Amino acid sequence: MWQSIACLLLALTLLSSCGKTLQFTESDFAAKTSPLEVVRNEIPVLIFGHFHKGTMPPNAVVNMTPLLRYEGGQTNGSTITFQGEKGKLNCRTINRKIEETFSIRDVFEYKPEMQRCELFLHFDAKVGKKSIDIPEIKIAEGTIATSTLIQKTVCTANTAMAQDKFRKAISDRQLQLVKKLHHEIYTRRSSLRTTSINDFILTLRHIEEELPIYNFSQYEGLYTAGSVSRFSPADWDTFKKFIEMCNVENGDEMKQVIETARTAEECEEQIAAFGDDYANLISIVLPYIRQNRQNDSRLLIGKNDAEIMRLSINHPENLSADELLYAAAITRNLQVKKNIYAAAVHLFPDDYRPANNIAALAIHEADTAQARTFLEKALEVAPDAPEPNLNAALLEIACNHYKKAIEHLKKATTTDEYNEALGNLQTALGNYKEALTCLADNKSTTTALAHILIHNYQKAEEVLCELPTIDATGNYLLAICAARQNKINQATMLLNDAIKIDRHLKGHVEKDLEFKEIKH
């Protein structure tokens, strides 16, 4: 009898000992990053752990599974198994006589709900045939999802617009026009050190007196209050090149106005606000550029811009595909531009260019559904055309389809926008230094994002402050820079600016751990 009692007590002691040995606390584990961080639209997890000496019974098997819990769901990671010294499974064996360390790697596909999440380690353990209850342990909390802003910044990248056959020829003639005028100005001003706007206008008037070919006054009557809309974006672009060549006083400020103005009227008003001399400069040079452009259009196309625009709006069926593309290119009115491209898609279904261009506009509006519809049309007609392939790459980046983006980008190497698109792709893939090499001098929100993701906040701020205009995403990125540098008041003001532009950001801010120190 006493022998039976002794055996029972020994068994109970062994079982009790096993229960104590297979115990873990939070101090036994650590995540490489906490909060977690999204890279290439995934959450990589690296957990470090260790078995204390004497923790693992020889006949024990322990399964560990990372679990990511978030509002409305849970995602299970891959299970890793450990066994005691007597185990015969094909897994790692833990020697109970020494302390052993280990690591668990896993990757979770990111969902927006995972911004607010908790990472747990779940245990399933047995000693012999007896199951052992080991409580779950929290490893990390929350996710930094700043890298996912590439889905927004990529939509601001330069898209590839398919060109008509006229615009380059006309642009080349316009460039030669202003180069000749610049030469005349330079020969008369080479001895002057000043770049004052007043001297510049006097020089133009001297040229007009000496050379009848530059009869600016003949065209100034075309420029009257309210008629500024007759100057197309191409005219303003030629004017911008002219002031770049001539080093005009306040030239950089004028260039910025031309690049950012939404309408021709707004452009004229802002430049005229610099002073009367600047209004005079516009009234002298722009009508001259415009009239010569009209002459070039009639020479190369057989119609002037006004005639082409009128037909493109009222009777697009009377124009060729190239004429419609040209008309869309010279208008600043976005809706008119869209309508012309849509008419061209309908009238010329075998021409990929109109469909590509309307898709490019849709990308800038973050309308991925419309962009995909028209890119599919363009690629069906011309599967190897570089422009729709580049735009398709940008679209797939915005949709987190990176393998598809890579395949499209391989067919777009001849486009002017290739390096910028590649920089966006590298940013999406988490290759931030390579991205910045591709982006080089490109000033964009993606460039700023890549700098933020390598913790170069000063450079990110410099890039954003050099943008012609800062949109909601730009303000949001500036707020992240401020918050990471513990400039809470500045971050709060920048977030308010971002939300004023895009009210949908408010819900995003409330979940973003970048702003956990900011009261909402």
Secondary structure, 3 states (H helix, E strand, C coil): CHHHHHHHHHHHHHHHHHHHHCCCCHHHEEECCCCEECECCEEEEEEEEEECCCCCCCCEEEEEEEEEEECCEEEECCCEEEECCCCCCCCEECCCCCCEEEEEEEEEECCHHHHCEEEEEEEEEEECCEEECCCCEEEEECEECHHHHHHHHHHHCCCCCCCCCCHHHHHHHHHHHHHHHHHHHHHHHCCCCCCCHHHHHHHHHHHHHHCCCCCHHHHHCCCCCCCHHHCCHHHHHHHHHHHHHHCCCCHHHHHHHHHHCCCHHHHHHHHHCCCHHHHHHHHHHHHHHHHHHHHHHHHHHCCCHHHHHHHHHHCHHHCCHHHHHHHHHHCCCHHHHHHHHHHHHHHCCCCHHHHHHHHHHHHHCCCHHHHHHHHHHHHHHCCCCHHHHHHHHHHHHHCCCHHHHHHHHCCCCCCCCHHHHHHHHHHHCCCHHHHHHHHCCCCCHHHHHHHHHCCCHHHHHHHHHCCCCCCHHHHHHHHHHHHHCCCHHHHHHHHHHHHHHCCCHHHHHHHCHHHCCCCC
